[in-house]
Amino acid sequence: MAEVDRMLTFHRLDAYQFAIQFLQLALETIRDVPRGHADDIDQLRRSAKSTARNIAEGAGRSSPADKVKHYSIARGEAVESACSLDVMRLEGTISEERYVRGIALLERVIMSVSVMDRPE
């Protein structure tokens, strides 16, 4: 059986894959942030994790309204992550290259999930 055949349904979603890629970038960024920025680290970690979790949870819901609710929350969390990157950029705690990669991934998350969070 191929690896993709063993995936759960949400694993196949582009939005989820982009969210996981962003989470990886966020965790790498967090490891490099200097001491004294615990609030930024905490906020980025929570919003990045919540984005992926809400996409997965939405995919697991059977009611269209529940799906829409979780996908909408995921989009909001992705926007919150983008704000965290903006703050870190202003503070000089994230490299420009990592910032650009992060924003590009979040744009893909937001575009993908925006298509999913429309009522059926």
C-alpha positions, -999 to 999 in steps of 0.1 A, spaced: 0 0 0 14 34 -10 21 60 17 -7 82 4 -32 54 6 -27 52 44 -33 89 50 -63 102 68 -86 124 47 -73 157 61 -37 147 52 -47 150 16 -59 185 18 -36 212 3 -46 236 31 -34 211 57 -2 204 39 6 241 36 -3 246 73 21 218 84 48 233 62 42 266 79 42 250 113 76 235 106 89 270 95 74 285 127 91 260 149 124 265 132 119 303 136 110 299 173 143 280 180 163 310 166 145 338 184 166 354 211 157 354 248 133 381 258 106 374 232 86 347 250 53 364 241 61 364 204 72 328 205 41 317 224 17 335 201 33 322 169 35 286 182 -2 287 193 -16 302 161 5 280 138 -6 248 156 -42 260 158 -43 266 120 -33 230 113 -55 216 141 -86 234 129 -82 223 93 -79 187 105 -108 190 128 -130 206 102 -122 177 78 -134 153 105 -167 170 110 -198 157 93 -220 188 94 -213 215 68 -218 242 95 -191 225 117 -167 222 88 -172 259 79 -167 270 115 -134 252 118 -121 262 84 -130 298 93 -111 296 126 -81 281 107 -81 311 83 -82 335 113 -53 317 130 -33 319 98 -39 356 96 -28 358 133 4 339 124 11 364 96 7 393 121 32 375 144 57 373 115 51 411 109 59 418 145 90 396 145 102 413 113 98 447 129 117 435 160 144 420 139 139 385 153 132 368 120 153 367 88 139 383 57 141 350 38 122 332 65 96 360 67 90 358 29 87 320 30 63 322 59 40 348 44 40 328 11 29 296 29 3 315 49 -11 330 17 -15 295 3 -31 283 35 -56 312 35 -64 308 -2 -69 270 2 -90 272 33 -111 301 20 -124 278 -7 -133 252 19 -151 274 44 -181 282 22 -214 265 31 -223 237 8 
